[in-house]
Amino acid sequence: GVNTGEVVMGNLGSKNRMDYTVIGDTVNVAARLEQMAGGRSIMVGEETYNSCKAYIQMAPRGEITVKNRAAPVKCFQVIR
């Protein structure tokens, strides 16, 4: 799953266990797109589609509802 947008990134944790991570709505949507794609396709969100549609052939796959998000997310599948 690929999604484009703002995230919060950085080191999270304590001195004993520090992890570099990203969090935010954009990351949550990307995770849902990844689940939707399974293991054999690439799903992208609307922002990614708008940025790449001139270079990569993609087909619309409807909308998905993401927890804690008011509006559904339009998703597209990369065509090989």
C-alpha positions as a LaTeX table, in Angstrom:
\begin{tabular}{lrrr}
\hline
Residue & $x$ (\AA) & $y$ (\AA) & $z$ (\AA) \\
\hline
Gly1 & 0.00 & 0.00 & 0.00 \\
Val2 & 1.34 & 3.41 & $-0.96$ \\
Asn3 & $-0.07$ & 6.71 & 0.28 \\
Thr4 & 1.16 & 10.29 & 0.03 \\
Gly5 & 0.84 & 12.92 & 2.76 \\
Glu6 & 2.25 & 14.34 & 5.94 \\
Val7 & 3.57 & 12.10 & 8.73 \\
Val8 & 5.32 & 12.48 & 12.05 \\
Met9 & 8.64 & 10.66 & 12.06 \\
Gly10 & 11.46 & 10.18 & 14.47 \\
Asn11 & 12.84 & 8.13 & 17.31 \\
Leu12 & 10.28 & 6.82 & 19.77 \\
Gly13 & 10.93 & 4.96 & 23.01 \\
Ser14 & 13.46 & 4.98 & 25.80 \\
Lys15 & 17.24 & 4.71 & 26.07 \\
Asn16 & 16.96 & 0.92 & 26.36 \\
Arg17 & 14.63 & 0.45 & 23.40 \\
Met18 & 14.60 & 3.14 & 20.72 \\
Asp19 & 12.75 & 2.71 & 17.43 \\
Tyr20 & 12.64 & 4.96 & 14.39 \\
Thr21 & 9.02 & 5.18 & 13.26 \\
Val22 & 6.39 & 7.14 & 11.35 \\
Ile23 & 2.86 & 7.79 & 12.58 \\
Gly24 & $-0.21$ & 9.61 & 11.35 \\
Asp25 & $-3.28$ & 9.35 & 9.15 \\
Thr26 & $-1.19$ & 8.90 & 6.00 \\
Val27 & 0.54 & 5.87 & 7.52 \\
Asn28 & $-2.76$ & 4.36 & 8.70 \\
Val29 & $-4.27$ & 4.68 & 5.22 \\
Ala30 & $-1.16$ & 3.10 & 3.65 \\
Ala31 & $-1.49$ & 0.15 & 6.04 \\
Arg32 & $-5.15$ & $-0.36$ & 5.06 \\
Leu33 & $-4.25$ & $-0.18$ & 1.37 \\
Glu34 & $-1.56$ & $-2.79$ & 1.97 \\
Gln35 & $-4.09$ & $-5.11$ & 3.62 \\
Met36 & $-6.47$ & $-4.60$ & 0.72 \\
Ala37 & $-3.76$ & $-5.39$ & $-1.83$ \\
Gly38 & $-2.87$ & $-8.74$ & $-0.36$ \\
Gly39 & 0.46 & $-9.97$ & $-1.64$ \\
Arg40 & 0.06 & $-9.71$ & $-5.38$ \\
Ser41 & $-0.81$ & $-6.12$ & $-6.19$ \\
Ile42 & 0.03 & $-2.52$ & $-5.35$ \\
Met43 & $-2.75$ & $-0.27$ & $-4.09$ \\
Val44 & $-2.35$ & 3.51 & $-3.87$ \\
Gly45 & $-4.33$ & 6.34 & $-2.33$ \\
Glu46 & $-5.79$ & 9.32 & $-4.18$ \\
Glu47 & $-2.89$ & 11.71 & $-3.50$ \\
Thr48 & $-0.38$ & 9.19 & $-4.82$ \\
Tyr49 & $-2.61$ & 8.54 & $-7.83$ \\
Asn50 & $-2.81$ & 12.26 & $-8.63$ \\
Ser51 & 0.97 & 12.60 & $-8.38$ \\
Cys52 & 1.79 & 9.54 & $-10.53$ \\
Lys53 & $-1.08$ & 9.05 & $-12.98$ \\
Ala54 & 0.88 & 10.55 & $-15.89$ \\
Tyr55 & 3.68 & 7.99 & $-15.39$ \\
Ile56 & 2.05 & 4.82 & $-14.04$ \\
Gln57 & $-1.07$ & 3.11 & $-15.33$ \\
Met58 & $-3.62$ & 2.61 & $-12.53$ \\
Ala59 & $-7.26$ & 1.51 & $-12.33$ \\
Pro60 & $-9.83$ & 2.74 & $-9.80$ \\
Arg61 & $-10.82$ & 0.18 & $-7.17$ \\
Gly62 & $-13.51$ & 2.09 & $-5.27$ \\
Glu63 & $-13.34$ & 3.52 & $-1.79$ \\
Ile64 & $-12.39$ & 2.11 & 1.58 \\
Thr65 & $-13.44$ & 3.26 & 5.02 \\
Val66 & $-10.63$ & 3.81 & 7.48 \\
Lys67 & $-11.16$ & 3.87 & 11.24 \\
Asn68 & $-11.06$ & 7.36 & 12.82 \\
Arg69 & $-11.45$ & 9.04 & 9.42 \\
Ala70 & $-14.62$ & 10.88 & 8.42 \\
Ala71 & $-14.31$ & 10.55 & 4.64 \\
Pro72 & $-13.70$ & 7.33 & 2.71 \\
Val73 & $-10.42$ & 6.93 & 0.80 \\
Lys74 & $-10.43$ & 6.48 & $-2.98$ \\
Cys75 & $-8.02$ & 3.75 & $-3.96$ \\
Phe76 & $-6.38$ & 2.66 & $-7.20$ \\
Gln77 & $-4.52$ & $-0.46$ & $-8.29$ \\
Val78 & $-1.28$ & $-0.31$ & $-10.23$ \\
Ile79 & $-1.64$ & $-2.19$ & $-13.52$ \\
Arg80 & 1.38 & $-4.21$ & $-14.56$ \\
\hline
\end{tabular}
